[in-house]
Amino acid sequence: MIDDLPWVDSPSAHGADVFLFGSGVLNPCDSMSSGPTLQGPDTLYPSHQHMPEELCFVLSGTADWQKGTGTPFEPKPPWSFIHHRPNQPHAMQTGNAPLSAMWT
Ligand SMILES: [Fe+2]
């Protein structure tokens, strides 16, 4: 089943995302998007920001997450819940294990 999902490359993070629902994807929805994400080991997902609020739930892998600009990265183990406010810069750095998470 996982092979049947429409994975989208995330070149800046050497990973991939699936839009389970959202604009123009499996289950169209104009008001929100959601799906799983994978980020390869030893990879920085560079700081970025976006208008939509973002919620992430870590499934596996302990990555270091940053909120804000110039703030320290903090490790977030599986079962962590991370919230990014609208337009809040954020970044993720994996170590020797990949990160999988659900995002909305
Ligand atoms: Fe984001």
Boltz pocket constraint, residues with backbone or C-beta under 6 A from the ligand:
constraints:
  - pocket:
      binder: B
      contacts: [[A, 48], [A, 49], [A, 50], [A, 54], [A, 84], [A, 90]]
      max_distance: 6.0
